[in-house]
Amino acid sequence: MKTRKIPMRMCVGCREMREKRSLLRIVKSAEGEISFDPVGKKPGRGAYICRDRTCLERAVKQKQLERALEQRIDEAVYARLMEEIDAQ
């Protein structure tokens, strides 16, 4: 039987390659709205991050999330993302 290829993505916080299913996707829509994509199917530019608050804090501090999404991100959006990671 043929083994399936496991898609790998890089976390923008810790810069480690991990399985796509183990990461959370943050997506920027065409309108510029930033949100979590729990299913991984929303259209738009996406960035992946570990299910860990420290990875998100590192991505915020080093502005990696802004570079990946190609948009400046407000503090309110960061606060909402932190709340959603804590809820995970």
C-alpha positions in Angstrom: 0.0 0.0 0.0 1.2 3.5 -0.9 2.0 5.9 2.0 0.3 9.3 1.9 2.4 12.4 1.8 1.9 14.5 5.0 1.7 18.2 4.2 4.3 20.3 6.2 4.1 24.0 7.0 6.4 26.3 8.9 5.4 28.1 12.0 6.0 31.8 11.8 6.8 32.0 15.5 9.4 29.3 16.1 10.2 28.7 12.4 10.0 24.9 12.7 8.4 22.6 10.1 5.4 20.7 11.4 2.5 18.8 10.1 -0.2 21.1 8.7 -2.9 19.6 10.9 -0.9 20.4 14.1 -0.8 24.1 13.3 -3.4 26.9 13.4 -4.0 28.9 10.2 -4.4 32.7 10.4 -5.8 34.1 7.2 -6.1 37.6 5.7 -9.2 37.9 3.5 -9.4 40.0 0.3 -11.0 42.8 2.4 -8.0 42.8 4.8 -9.8 41.1 7.7 -7.6 38.8 9.8 -9.1 35.8 11.5 -8.4 32.2 12.5 -9.2 29.5 9.9 -10.1 26.4 11.9 -10.8 24.2 8.8 -7.9 25.6 6.6 -10.1 26.2 3.6 -10.8 30.0 3.7 -9.6 31.9 0.7 -6.9 34.5 1.2 -3.3 34.7 2.3 -2.5 32.4 5.2 0.2 32.0 7.9 0.6 29.0 10.2 1.4 29.1 13.9 1.8 26.5 16.6 -0.9 26.0 19.2 1.3 27.7 21.7 1.0 31.2 23.1 4.8 31.7 23.2 5.0 31.2 19.4 2.3 33.8 18.8 4.1 36.2 21.2 7.4 35.7 19.4 5.7 36.2 16.0 4.2 39.5 17.3 7.4 40.7 18.8 9.5 40.0 15.7 6.7 41.2 13.4 6.8 37.8 11.6 3.0 37.6 11.3 2.8 41.1 9.7 5.5 40.0 7.1 3.7 36.7 6.4 0.3 38.4 5.9 1.8 41.4 4.2 -0.3 43.8 6.3 0.1 45.9 9.4 -1.9 44.4 12.3 -3.6 46.3 15.1 -3.2 45.5 18.8 -6.9 44.6 19.0 -6.4 41.9 16.4 -3.4 40.5 18.4 -5.5 40.5 21.5 -8.3 38.5 19.7 -5.8 36.0 18.4 -4.3 35.5 21.9 -7.8 34.9 23.3 -8.5 32.3 20.5 -5.2 30.5 21.1 -5.9 30.4 24.8 -9.3 28.9 24.1 -7.8 26.1 21.9 
